[in-house]
């Protein structure tokens, strides 16, 4: 079992299928619909109804078809007019079988489509909920971007789906509008990168809001991997696990915006062996770069507007510990509540799971998510200290992990180089304390 929370990759490629006639519309004469989203590890998660069932989907500009997966036993959803097809995606695995369905009703507030095509993934290993730490049931992309002018405010965490007929562009000297290339139901922009020297190399980049990573580049005669790099697990595509080199480049320039020392990954070429339609694509821009802007996607006029926001100068985050985590079911924990104030007890009740037993009003027994090590990087501080895949994480630096969201736990494990980390784990029904120091990832032993 291998999932990666820090670098989630949702890449859908090679759908050689006929599209079903379908369009999203705004109801009741509305000019736009405003939707709040959750930003989980640089990925936007939006509420979406499918055939009257309330679900959560990733809004992924890199997805050319909507996917549904990871329905729990409690979830019940009707899927209409189904047939079986084969699709391919990034990764070094084989193509997978999915169900192709159409005549489905999709709703996001006043946004509605009563004849939406949908693909249902039956592979249980493709599961974003365990690595994002919240329920996520699918991926939605091109069809929404195609039918609206889509305004994304990463700072305030909302999206506006504008009716193109009524949309009025706000002019500003701080906003830059550049051409958007639409190919195979995906959006690309041109930019330049600077690698090891002062030479600028032109690149054609996929806009991929469904990737939590920053920059991906594909190695060729003009794009070489910088000398300072390390091997890393980059994520999981529909075609399987993706490995490659992690590094940083001197800069990437989009429009007049220059982002320096950008975190960059070079996926292994084996990840693309089954993909035939990359064309002149040189890589992708993921959420860790895109969240630095507020964006307006206009697929109809083939343009995108960028305005930098308060995230623009945020530091890039690296997995200094080498640990990947995920949820792995649930476990019971006990905690003394003696001496706790009424407010503290109420806050604890909100933090924990929804199953609690109070014993003599002094001890709480709660059902909470179990957090395990889903992967570990070779040569990393955590591996050198003896941490292993499958270890159950109980506490980090004396703080019980069940009190925190998955993203916060990972932040605790990767605060800054030189930080001493103490991890309490459970292995083979016994507890063990493991200690290590976070190091500069580019100075790790080979």
Secondary structure, 3 states (H helix, E strand, C coil): CCCCCCCCCCCCECCCCCCCCCCCEECCCCCEEEEECEEECCEEEEEEEECCEEEEEEECCCCCCCEECCCCCCCCCCCCCEEEEEEECCCCCCCEEEEEEEEEEEEECCEEEEEEEEEEECCCCCCCHHHHCCCCCEEECHHHHHHCEEEEECCCCEEEEECCCCCCCCCCCCCEEEECEEECCEEEEEEEEECCCCCEEEEEEEECCCCCCCEEECCCCCCCCCCCCEEEEEEEECCEEEEEEEEEEEEEEECCEEEEEEEEEEECHHHHCCCCCCCCCCEEECHHHHCCEEEEEECCCCEEEEEECCCCCCCCCCCCCCEEEEEEEEEEEEEECCCCCHHHHHHHHHHCCCCEEEECCCEEEEEEEEEEEEEECCCCHHHHCCCCCCCEEEEECCEEHHHCCHHHHHHHHCCCCCCEEEEEEEECCEEEEEEEECCCHHHCCC
